[in-house]
Amino acid sequence: MDRKIQWQENNMLSKNNKVSVDFLGHEEIKKARNFHESFPQYSRTPLVGLDNLAKNLGLGGIYIKDESYRFGLNAFKVLGGSFAMAKYLAERLDKDISELNFEKLTSDETRKELGEITFVTATDGNHGRGVAWTANQLKQKSVVYMPKGSSLTRLENIRAEGAEASITDMNYDDAVRLGAKYAEEHDGVMVQDTAWEGYEKIPTWIMQGYGTMASEALEQLRELNIERPTHIFVQAGVGSLAGAVQGYFASVFGAECPTTVIVEADEAACLYKSAVAGDGKARAVTGDMPTIMAGLACGEANTIGWEVLKGYSKVFVSCPDWVSAKGMRMLGNPLKGDNKVVSGESGAVTAGLIASIMTREDMKELREKLNLNENSRVLLFSTEGDTDPDKYRSIVWDGEYGSY
């Protein structure tokens, strides 16, 4: 695989009628956030201002949302799975989600009314752990399938939440199909953040759950007297998180929406390839997708997320593993005066990318295309901490995946 960063400007913006993002607007996301705020473990995750790094790179500000603090689970993913599971249970109970806070949902009375439910998912680790944790809180069962090559540490973290979990000999997308088949045959509930024809409701709810993170970030920026970021860099696997962030900010700001850059692992860059094709149709990546960015190793786009991204996002970028490794080292070893952020392989790629864009001559065209300069205030999301501690140390301490 080419070790260079590749990028594609979105040429579909003028060709497409923009899809509605009302389902990711403030009012809908507020419902998800209210639900998350009812968790006893809830607190806003930090928004870390990296002022010295921004100055070093010639930017007006870099702000990174540190999701390693989310509910003690070291990743943002629980936001989506938990809200979708709650919305599903609310439907089963014929109630609105606003009537069901965390305490009511996890009560013995509710459990008795619902009976036994098995939640099923496929994951590289973080999403499955969130689903397993939520099912455990709800006193329900969970079954989790992981793609081949998944971290044993992440597997054990999922099992520690009470899930029946295993690593398959399949890639991520085939593991999703296996989970869907199991759910269908065992009267289970598939909780997946990728959508396909006939399976759109739960992925939509998951995207709304991710909106809590975007809502918190904007609130925290405004507390710093920053009305809006000029740029947002957000990573994508199937595109659910990216679509949620893009949709939320597009809904809030309309024509003044920040310039948004969608960032993928080059081995699984289905959205980038879709943008290169430029006909509005989502393209898939097949095969093993060997990348350290396990959370982004997804070859088939969420159809709902893709509709949002092709209608609003500015640029799609495909990044080799060294970009993520660079970001992990930068965030874990900050310039004097900046706070340290422990960011995992899927969490740090946007930091590595922004540094590369601002310092590399071969990135000058993209730098100018995005109008990145001393007036830019850039929002990033570190979506996970060191969810595989051994891998984290191998990269940050021992220099695995050195810069290109």
C-alpha positions as MATLAB code, in Angstrom:
seq = 'MDRKIQWQENNMLSKNNKVSVDFLGHEEIKKARNFHESFPQYSRTPLVGLDNLAKNLGLGGIYIKDESYRFGLNAFKVLGGSFAMAKYLAERLDKDISELNFEKLTSDETRKELGEITFVTATDGNHGRGVAWTANQLKQKSVVYMPKGSSLTRLENIRAEGAEASITDMNYDDAVRLGAKYAEEHDGVMVQDTAWEGYEKIPTWIMQGYGTMASEALEQLRELNIERPTHIFVQAGVGSLAGAVQGYFASVFGAECPTTVIVEADEAACLYKSAVAGDGKARAVTGDMPTIMAGLACGEANTIGWEVLKGYSKVFVSCPDWVSAKGMRMLGNPLKGDNKVVSGESGAVTAGLIASIMTREDMKELREKLNLNENSRVLLFSTEGDTDPDKYRSIVWDGEYGSY';
ca = [
       0.000    0.000    0.000;
       1.244    3.514   -0.868;
       2.627    5.200    2.253;
       1.527    8.633    1.082;
      -1.538   10.479    2.306;
      -4.140   10.677   -0.446;
      -7.065   13.076   -0.582;
     -10.082   13.891   -2.695;
     -12.116   17.074   -2.687;
     -15.846   16.411   -2.588;
     -17.075   17.130   -6.104;
     -20.582   15.942   -5.291;
     -21.617   18.994   -3.269;
     -23.081   20.890   -6.224;
     -24.561   17.778   -7.846;
     -26.702   16.582   -4.956;
     -29.722   17.938   -3.224;
     -28.548   17.992    0.358;
     -30.107   15.298    2.511;
     -31.992   16.587    5.571;
     -29.930   16.558    8.757;
     -32.867   17.365   11.021;
     -32.536   13.912   12.608;
     -29.121   15.042   13.868;
     -30.243   18.525   14.860;
     -30.045   20.075   18.305;
     -33.493   18.962   19.469;
     -32.937   15.296   18.566;
     -29.412   15.220   19.969;
     -30.656   16.830   23.186;
     -32.827   13.742   23.777;
     -29.759   11.517   23.493;
     -27.727   13.778   25.719;
     -30.455   13.926   28.368;
     -30.483   10.141   28.399;
     -26.705    9.916   28.753;
     -26.724   12.535   31.495;
     -29.011   10.254   33.528;
     -26.191    7.680   33.835;
     -24.561    7.731   37.272;
     -21.201    7.508   35.477;
     -21.870   10.553   33.285;
     -19.602   13.529   33.039;
     -18.551   15.559   30.030;
     -15.291   14.289   28.612;
     -12.508   16.906   28.459;
     -11.985   19.243   25.517;
      -8.236   19.783   25.541;
      -6.819   22.974   24.050;
      -3.411   22.347   22.496;
      -2.374   25.990   22.252;
       1.349   25.409   21.875;
       0.924   22.728   19.237;
      -1.405   25.052   17.310;
       1.152   27.859   17.443;
       3.924   25.467   16.414;
       1.903   24.379   13.373;
       0.774   27.885   12.426;
      -2.848   27.483   13.459;
      -5.088   29.657   15.616;
      -6.150   26.752   17.841;
      -6.412   22.981   18.108;
      -9.060   21.505   20.374;
      -9.332   17.752   20.896;
     -12.207   15.935   22.576;
     -10.687   13.232   24.791;
     -13.028   10.248   24.843;
     -10.711    8.070   26.928;
     -12.730    9.328   29.905;
     -16.148    8.140   28.660;
     -17.938    6.088   31.349;
     -14.690    4.354   32.311;
     -14.765    2.470   28.992;
     -11.859    4.316   27.321;
     -13.802    5.090   24.115;
     -16.777    7.041   22.759;
     -18.620    4.070   21.251;
     -20.891    3.393   24.235;
     -22.757    6.617   23.432;
     -24.254    5.130   20.283;
     -24.970    1.597   21.410;
     -26.530    2.611   24.720;
     -28.877    5.169   23.166;
     -29.972    2.795   20.410;
     -30.647    0.033   22.921;
     -32.633    2.470   25.060;
     -34.672    3.633   22.062;
     -35.385    0.018   21.133;
     -36.567   -0.754   24.671;
     -38.661    2.405   24.734;
     -40.457    1.183   21.605;
     -40.989   -2.226   23.184;
     -42.473   -0.517   26.240;
     -44.547    1.865   24.087;
     -42.912    4.888   25.724;
     -40.953    7.911   24.546;
     -37.251    7.888   25.367;
     -37.754   11.059   27.433;
     -39.804    8.953   29.885;
     -37.028    6.392   30.389;
     -33.889    7.484   32.142;
     -31.062    5.117   32.990;
     -32.455    4.253   36.420;
     -35.871    3.274   35.050;
     -34.416    1.247   32.194;
     -32.159   -0.761   34.494;
     -34.784   -1.399   37.149;
     -35.993   -4.905   38.005;
     -39.523   -3.772   37.172;
     -38.553   -2.869   33.596;
     -36.514   -6.046   33.227;
     -39.542   -8.076   34.311;
     -41.812   -6.292   31.857;
     -39.420   -6.812   28.943;
     -38.355  -10.373   29.600;
     -35.061  -11.741   28.306;
     -33.435   -9.962   25.366;
     -30.174  -10.836   23.635;
     -28.307   -7.960   21.988;
     -25.947   -8.942   19.180;
     -23.150   -6.990   17.508;
     -19.894   -7.188   15.595;
     -16.937   -5.060   16.622;
     -13.201   -4.541   16.641;
     -13.564   -3.858   20.366;
     -14.916   -0.474   21.469;
     -18.485   -0.723   20.150;
     -18.837   -4.299   21.395;
     -17.612   -3.337   24.834;
     -20.176   -0.534   24.945;
     -23.003   -2.856   23.896;
     -21.885   -5.526   26.385;
     -21.600   -2.944   29.187;
     -25.077   -1.560   28.449;
     -26.622   -5.038   28.232;
     -25.001   -5.870   31.563;
     -26.461   -2.711   33.122;
     -29.865   -3.659   31.697;
     -29.488   -7.184   33.129;
     -29.753   -8.582   29.600;
     -27.540  -10.836   27.466;
     -25.121   -9.896   24.704;
     -23.317  -11.798   21.954;
     -20.315  -10.167   20.309;
     -18.410  -11.223   17.184;
     -14.967   -9.785   16.421;
     -13.068   -9.845   13.100;
      -9.879  -11.856   12.692;
      -6.793  -10.170   14.035;
      -8.724   -8.468   16.851;
      -6.897   -7.664   20.068;
      -7.121  -10.300   22.793;
      -7.106   -7.498   25.367;
     -10.205   -5.986   23.772;
     -11.838   -9.434   23.646;
     -11.251   -9.961   27.367;
     -12.576   -6.470   28.168;
     -15.810   -7.389   26.371;
     -16.083  -10.729   28.155;
     -15.521   -8.941   31.460;
     -18.837   -7.155   30.840;
     -20.618  -10.519   30.726;
     -20.852  -10.947   26.962;
     -20.522  -14.156   25.019;
     -17.691  -12.953   22.769;
     -15.369  -14.549   20.221;
     -12.868  -13.650   17.514;
     -13.936  -14.999   14.118;
     -11.857  -15.858   11.036;
     -13.715  -13.155    9.044;
     -13.168   -9.506    8.217;
     -15.344   -6.868    9.916;
     -18.103   -6.721    7.317;
     -18.491  -10.501    7.216;
     -18.559  -10.554   11.036;
     -21.454   -8.068   10.827;
     -23.300  -10.461    8.519;
     -22.618  -13.328   10.907;
     -24.031  -11.314   13.797;
     -27.130  -10.381   11.818;
     -27.679  -14.054   10.951;
     -27.326  -15.066   14.616;
     -29.751  -12.346   15.725;
     -32.310  -13.459   13.147;
     -32.037  -17.136   14.063;
     -32.099  -16.563   17.843;
     -34.690  -13.765   18.054;
     -31.942  -11.356   19.085;
     -31.575   -7.633   18.487;
     -28.765   -6.531   16.156;
     -27.095   -3.352   17.425;
     -24.821   -2.216   14.600;
     -23.681    1.254   13.576;
     -23.702    0.437    9.885;
     -26.935    0.573    7.898;
     -28.116   -1.463    4.934;
     -31.409   -1.820    3.117;
     -34.037   -2.819    5.658;
     -31.773   -2.028    8.608;
     -31.823    1.715    9.174;
     -33.620    2.465   12.428;
     -31.009    1.283   14.940;
     -28.045    2.774   13.008;
     -29.905    6.105   12.976;
     -30.336    5.936   16.743;
     -26.656    5.059   17.159;
     -25.683    8.136   15.150;
     -27.938   10.256   17.355;
     -26.214    8.782   20.397;
     -22.837    9.854   19.015;
     -24.289   13.348   18.774;
     -23.858   13.730   22.542;
     -20.105   14.020   21.964;
     -20.534   16.671   19.265;
     -22.981   18.614   21.417;
     -20.611   18.594   24.387;
     -17.722   19.731   22.191;
     -19.601   22.733   20.815;
     -20.770   23.683   24.308;
     -17.182   23.482   25.594;
     -15.850   25.573   22.690;
     -18.405   28.253   23.441;
     -17.309   28.267   27.070;
     -13.899   29.214   25.644;
     -15.612   32.053   23.699;
     -15.258   30.198   20.412;
     -18.638   30.421   18.705;
     -17.741   27.847   16.067;
     -14.675   25.940   14.903;
     -13.481   26.836   11.411;
     -12.504   23.218   10.677;
     -13.450   19.763   11.923;
     -11.375   16.669   11.249;
     -13.225   13.456   12.066;
     -12.278    9.844   11.461;
     -14.497    7.336    9.705;
     -14.895    3.588    9.628;
     -18.380    2.928    8.278;
     -19.048    6.667    8.601;
     -21.562    6.682   11.450;
     -19.505    8.885   13.774;
     -18.398   11.122   10.914;
     -21.971   11.421    9.665;
     -23.223   12.225   13.164;
     -20.624   14.967   13.714;
     -21.079   16.375   10.210;
     -24.864   16.271   10.469;
     -24.941   17.937   13.887;
     -22.710   20.843   12.892;
     -24.451   21.244    9.525;
     -27.790   21.418   11.341;
     -26.555   23.943   13.901;
     -24.656   26.231   11.512;
     -26.362   25.796    8.142;
     -24.450   27.681    5.445;
     -21.813   28.619    8.030;
     -20.975   24.967    8.765;
     -17.281   24.442    9.556;
     -15.112   22.939    6.822;
     -15.203   19.217    7.554;
     -12.513   16.692    6.604;
     -13.295   12.956    6.708;
     -10.294   10.786    7.600;
      -9.914    7.038    6.959;
      -7.328    4.278    7.178;
      -5.939    3.663    3.678;
      -6.573   -0.082    3.907;
     -10.296    0.530    4.486;
     -10.943    3.829    2.734;
     -14.403    3.093    1.351;
     -15.616    6.695    1.719;
     -12.495    8.138    0.076;
     -12.925    5.690   -2.817;
     -16.580    6.697   -3.044;
     -15.545   10.356   -3.226;
     -12.978    9.566   -5.947;
     -15.711    7.839   -7.977;
     -17.804   10.968   -7.501;
     -21.113    9.565   -8.739;
     -22.814    9.597   -5.348;
     -22.757    5.841   -4.929;
     -20.940    4.235   -2.001;
     -17.988    1.997   -2.878;
     -16.817   -0.960   -0.787;
     -13.379   -2.229    0.189;
     -12.974   -5.979    0.597;
     -10.321   -8.290    1.999;
      -8.501   -8.318    5.318;
      -7.918   -4.544    5.688;
      -4.695   -4.855    7.759;
      -4.366   -1.524    9.565;
      -3.457   -0.580   13.125;
      -6.581    1.601   13.072;
      -8.790   -1.364   13.962;
     -11.784    0.810   14.774;
     -11.683    2.179   11.232;
     -11.150   -1.163    9.465;
     -14.599   -1.245    7.875;
     -15.030   -1.728    4.158;
     -18.707   -0.978    3.627;
     -20.206    2.443    4.282;
     -23.198    3.150    6.481;
     -25.688    4.258    3.816;
     -27.226    6.882    6.131;
     -23.869    8.362    7.075;
     -22.712    8.412    3.446;
     -25.740   10.456    2.385;
     -24.854   13.097    4.990;
     -21.128   13.118    4.195;
     -21.454   13.405    0.431;
     -23.859   16.304    0.918;
     -21.801   18.381    3.354;
     -18.168   17.296    3.801;
     -15.351   19.179    2.046;
     -12.533   16.623    1.658;
     -12.006   12.872    2.121;
      -8.539   11.689    3.158;
      -6.937    8.223    3.106;
      -4.147    7.839    5.685;
      -1.426    5.179    6.048;
      -0.726    3.784    9.514;
       2.271    6.073   10.117;
      -0.115    9.057   10.273;
      -1.957    7.535   13.216;
       1.303    6.528   14.907;
       2.593   10.088   14.518;
      -0.556   11.446   16.125;
      -0.304    8.997   19.046;
       3.276   10.069   19.758;
       2.493   13.788   19.453;
      -0.508   13.664   21.761;
       1.227   11.422   24.299;
       4.356   13.615   24.362;
       3.022   17.173   24.088;
       4.869   20.446   23.817;
       5.570   22.085   27.157;
       2.425   23.713   28.502;
       0.006   21.500   26.554;
      -1.881   18.674   28.274;
      -1.142   15.049   27.432;
      -3.814   13.030   25.633;
      -3.541    9.228   25.619;
      -4.992    8.438   22.206;
      -5.201    5.017   20.588;
      -4.646    3.978   16.999;
      -8.105    4.985   15.785;
      -8.197    8.095   17.965;
      -5.030    9.888   16.926;
      -5.074    9.772   13.127;
      -6.632   13.231   12.771;
      -3.907   14.767   14.959;
      -1.231   13.114   12.854;
      -2.951   14.339    9.719;
      -3.305   17.984   10.751;
       0.384   18.056   11.706;
       1.343   16.510    8.364;
      -0.811   18.942    6.388;
       0.740   21.940    8.138;
       4.383   20.862    7.902;
       4.872   18.789    4.747;
       5.602   20.300    1.367;
       3.667   17.512   -0.378;
       0.586   18.573    1.605;
       0.747   22.232    0.565;
      -2.055   21.943   -1.997;
      -4.441   20.461    0.576;
      -3.366   23.046    3.159;
      -4.278   25.820    0.740;
      -7.455   24.092   -0.435;
      -8.679   23.933    3.176;
      -7.521   27.487    3.914;
      -5.710   26.351    7.060;
      -3.783   29.247    8.632;
      -3.216   31.272   11.796;
      -6.926   32.116   11.926;
      -8.056   28.477   11.887;
      -9.569   26.874   14.958;
      -9.565   23.114   14.442;
     -11.739   20.598   16.317;
     -10.543   16.976   16.583;
     -11.963   13.906   18.314;
      -9.730   11.399   20.086;
     -12.253    8.598   19.947;
     -10.355    6.112   22.117;
      -7.568    5.871   24.660;
      -5.081    3.016   24.933;
      -7.706    0.303   24.454;
      -4.862   -2.095   23.538;
      -2.116   -1.036   26.004;
       0.548   -3.354   24.576;
       0.046   -1.975   21.063;
       0.010    1.571   22.407;
       3.405    1.102   24.071;
       4.838   -0.616   21.008;
       3.994    2.458   18.941;
       4.635    5.268   21.416;
       7.603    3.771   23.326;
       9.258    1.555   20.758;
       8.636    3.502   17.574;
       6.597    0.957   15.652;
       5.170    2.450   12.438;
       7.700    5.257   12.115;
       6.959    8.359   10.040;
       7.224    8.326    6.263;
];
